[in-house]
Amino acid sequence: MRRCTYFALITGALCLFFGQASLAQSAPADSSSQLNAFNNSLALFYGSMGKQSPLFNGTDYSFYGPSIKGTAYYSEVKAFTPANIYYDRVLFTGVPMLYDIYTDQVVVLLYNHFTKFALVKQKVTSFDFLDHHFINIDADSLANNTIIRSGFYDELYKGKLQVLAKRSKNIQNSGNSESYFNLQTEYYIRKNNIYYSISGKGSLLAVLKDRKKDLQQYIRTNEIKYNKDPEEAMVKIASYYDHLTK
């Protein structure tokens, strides 16, 4: 059972940047320089505001046991990595974090370099992590919504249209009774404040049917291969649709 740990909420925006692109959670004996850089970065990050200043409310977090193969984390990154988090109306930069997509939690590291805790989900408006922008959607606040569920979504494109990816993992059992994390990705597009589920090029063009012929020509001319890279294709098609309807 995870114990609730209470921290207060910070009163100002923190503007620190880590020099490293990734902070190792642990390091082997021959990578002491990486570990030192990690420790120094954390000392700078937390020392600038004092041990009582993280001011978060959250719950203790524990890593998964070795009995489940793979990881529960976005992009398989199980190392605390600097991110920008908009939390309770305050922007924090350079925060060492993990994104657990199995439980849909933002996990951060406390100043003691050991204690891990999950931020209060309702207070996380958005975060920038590994060059992706994630937003928190409250499904109950949406009008005319029948398909979007609450949680963090990877915002692939935002214009008049919005393209979202919902990345999640579940636990599957293999034939030899081993358990493993299984990745699932669902895509959505918002048009006129209504969300639609996108299962392929056909369903995308059906949502954008008012410009379907123009989009089909654009896809042929630019040799866009939807099945090869659906995310890149959706972004290009959505951007061109916005261009046509501006």
Backbone hydrogen bonds, N-H to C=O, Kabsch-Sander energy under -0.5 kcal/mol:
donor,donor_aa,acceptor,acceptor_aa,energy
5,T,58,G,-1.4
7,F,5,T,-0.5
7,F,56,F,-1.3
10,I,54,P,-0.8
14,L,91,L,-0.9
23,L,80,F,-1.5
24,A,22,S,-0.6
31,S,28,P,-1.8
32,S,29,A,-0.6
34,Q,31,S,-0.5
35,L,31,S,-1.7
36,N,32,S,-2.7
37,A,33,S,-2.2
38,F,34,Q,-2.3
39,N,35,L,-2.6
40,N,36,N,-2.8
41,S,37,A,-2.3
42,L,38,F,-2.2
43,A,39,N,-2.5
44,L,40,N,-2.2
45,F,41,S,-2.7
46,Y,42,L,-2.7
47,G,43,A,-2.3
48,S,44,L,-1.5
49,M,46,Y,-1.2
50,G,46,Y,-1.3
53,S,50,G,-1.6
58,G,5,T,-1.6
59,T,118,A,-1.5
60,D,3,R,-2.5
61,Y,116,K,-2.6
68,I,65,G,-1.3
69,K,67,S,-0.6
69,K,179,S,-3.0
74,Y,99,Y,-2.5
76,E,73,Y,-1.9
77,V,74,Y,-1.9
78,K,76,E,-0.9
81,T,97,M,-2.3
83,A,95,V,-1.2
84,N,128,D,-1.7
85,I,83,A,-0.5
85,I,92,F,-2.8
86,Y,126,S,-2.7
87,Y,85,I,-0.9
87,Y,90,V,-2.9
88,D,123,K,-3.3
90,V,87,Y,-1.3
92,F,85,I,-3.0
92,F,90,V,-0.6
93,T,14,L,-1.2
95,V,83,A,-2.8
97,M,81,T,-1.9
97,M,95,V,-0.5
98,L,107,V,-2.5
100,D,98,L,-0.6
100,D,105,Q,-2.3
101,I,72,A,-1.9
101,I,99,Y,-0.8
102,Y,72,A,-1.0
104,D,100,D,-0.8
105,Q,100,D,-2.2
107,V,98,L,-2.6
107,V,105,Q,-0.6
108,V,117,F,-2.7
109,L,96,P,-1.3
110,L,115,T,-3.1
113,H,110,L,-2.1
117,F,108,V,-2.2
118,A,59,T,-2.7
119,L,106,V,-2.5
120,V,57,N,-1.2
121,K,119,L,-0.5
123,K,120,V,-1.6
124,V,120,V,-0.6
124,V,121,K,-1.3
125,T,86,Y,-2.5
125,T,123,K,-0.9
126,S,86,Y,-1.0
127,F,134,F,-2.1
128,D,84,N,-2.6
129,F,127,F,-0.6
129,F,132,H,-2.6
132,H,129,F,-1.2
134,F,127,F,-3.1
134,F,132,H,-0.6
135,I,153,Y,-2.6
136,N,125,T,-2.3
137,I,135,I,-0.6
137,I,151,G,-2.9
138,D,136,N,-0.5
139,A,137,I,-0.9
141,S,138,D,-1.7
142,L,139,A,-1.3
145,N,142,L,-0.7
146,T,144,N,-0.5
151,G,137,I,-2.0
153,Y,135,I,-2.8
154,D,165,A,-2.8
155,E,133,H,-3.0
155,E,153,Y,-0.7
156,L,154,D,-1.1
156,L,163,V,-1.7
157,Y,163,V,-1.5
159,G,161,L,-3.6
162,Q,190,R,-1.3
163,V,157,Y,-2.3
164,L,188,Y,-2.8
165,A,154,D,-2.1
166,K,186,E,-3.3
167,R,165,A,-0.7
168,S,166,K,-0.5
168,S,184,Q,-2.6
169,K,101,I,-1.1
170,N,182,N,-2.0
172,Q,170,N,-0.6
172,Q,180,Y,-2.8
174,S,178,E,-3.5
177,S,174,S,-1.6
179,S,67,S,-0.8
180,Y,172,Q,-2.5
181,F,69,K,-2.1
182,N,170,N,-3.3
184,Q,168,S,-3.1
186,E,166,K,-2.1
187,Y,198,I,-0.6
188,Y,164,L,-2.4
189,I,196,Y,-2.3
190,R,162,Q,-2.6
191,K,189,I,-0.5
191,K,194,I,-2.6
194,I,191,K,-1.4
196,Y,189,I,-2.5
198,I,187,Y,-2.8
199,S,197,S,-0.6
204,L,200,G,-1.9
205,L,201,K,-2.5
206,A,202,G,-1.7
207,V,203,S,-1.5
208,L,204,L,-1.6
209,K,206,A,-1.0
211,R,208,L,-2.0
212,K,209,K,-1.3
215,L,211,R,-2.5
216,Q,212,K,-2.6
217,Q,213,K,-2.1
218,Y,214,D,-2.1
219,I,215,L,-2.5
220,R,216,Q,-2.2
221,T,217,Q,-2.9
222,N,218,Y,-2.1
223,E,220,R,-1.0
224,I,219,I,-2.1
225,K,223,E,-0.5
226,Y,224,I,-0.9
229,D,225,K,-1.6
233,A,229,D,-2.3
234,M,230,P,-2.7
235,V,231,E,-2.1
236,K,232,E,-2.3
237,I,233,A,-2.6
238,A,234,M,-2.7
239,S,235,V,-2.4
240,Y,236,K,-2.2
241,Y,237,I,-2.4
242,D,238,A,-2.3
243,H,239,S,-1.8
244,L,240,Y,-2.3
245,T,241,Y,-1.7
246,K,243,H,-0.8
